Amino acid sequence: MILDPVLDLFRGKAVTIPPLDGAFRPNTRLDDAPAFAELTEPDNLLVTGDRLLVSSGNAIHSIAAGAQPVVVETFPSAVTALALSPLGELTVGLESGKLLIGGSDVSLPAGISCITALAYADDGTLWLANGSTEHAPSQWAADLMKKGVSGSLWKRGAAGGDFRKLAGDIAFPYGLHPVGEDLLVSESWRHQLVRFDGATGNRSTVLAHLPGYPARLSPSADGGAWLTLFAPRNRLIEFVLQETHYRQDMLSQVPPAYWIAPALASSRSFLEPLQCGGIRTMGIHKPWSPSRSYGLVVRLDQKMQPLFSLHSRANGTRHGICSVAEKDGRLFVASRGGDCVLAIDLASGGF
């Protein structure tokens, strides 16, 4: 109704979040999956030839079953995005805002300082997501709590040259998936997937009202895609986002680790919020309890609609999923909250 914003001032505004139902029905597939490699906060996964690369902090590791991760390359600051060019050049985005292609620095426009995702189209066009103009990638929680919408989308032609801004006013773009000449973008703070026209920048919503904060996208073998959601939505956080003065006081007076905000892992400190919400009965942490962290991977079909999902629930440990990669019939899942990379056999997973 047109009068709803006015009436909400008197009657209050309902805080609702989408239910985990249908394709999002909860399960324990992430917690049941075997650990493929143990690594501190693994972030970006990338398949290159017969190798599986994963970033952790300021290093890129090569991982294999039954072996310790091997450092491939280190950088001056944390790795925030990875991609592989059609020519096989490793493309790396850093926390400092630098972009490296094949080991060489690439000149970037002044508007790019928060590289959250990179992706190459089939024709060699390089897409870049700039999450925020105010915060670095590691300060994503501050961007959310300040309701940031300063993210932008950039492209660089296959022949090289300068980056061109295609679209702005994006609420933290975190994942990119080229679809023909267009681009599918996960818009984290608006909980949706958006398709951008590769020529004009016009946008249309493909999938809205997601139950969490979407992160990176990666292709599936049959032309669909995998979507990761790095944290869940819950009513308390949604309520805090409506309370401007409370949020401002929280940001200025409380350490970031204890904000009422999403997290990549939880239940590590008695100072964390939502402890009373983590319902325990007879010593058992209920999986349906409210939680600041969660593990969630969603399989999308060729029309980018959800088919099924993989979960690590409130009582699980494989939380903070920011990246996945499909390789040789297996899905590799990087759990930043669980400090491990998982391997799931898609052929026998009963999906």
Buried (B, 14 or more C-beta within 10 A) or exposed (E): EEEEEEEEEEEEEEBEBEEBEEBBEBBBBBBBBEBBBEBEBBBBBBBEEEEBBBBBBBBBBBBEEEEEBEEBBEBEBBBBBBBBBEEEBBBBBBBBBBBBBEEEEBEBEEBBBBBBBBBBBEEBBBBBBBBBBEBBBEBBBBBBBBEBBBBBBBBBEBEEEEBEBBBBEBBBBBBBBBBEEBBBBBBBBBBBBBBBBBEEBEBEEBBEEBBBBBBBBBBBEEEBBBBBBBBBBBEBBBEBBEEEEEBEEBBEEBEBEEBBBBBBBBBEEEEBBBEEBBBEEEEEBEBEBBBBBBBBBBBBBEEBBBEBBBBBBBBBBBBBBBBBBBBEEBBBBBBBBBBBBBBBEBEEBEE
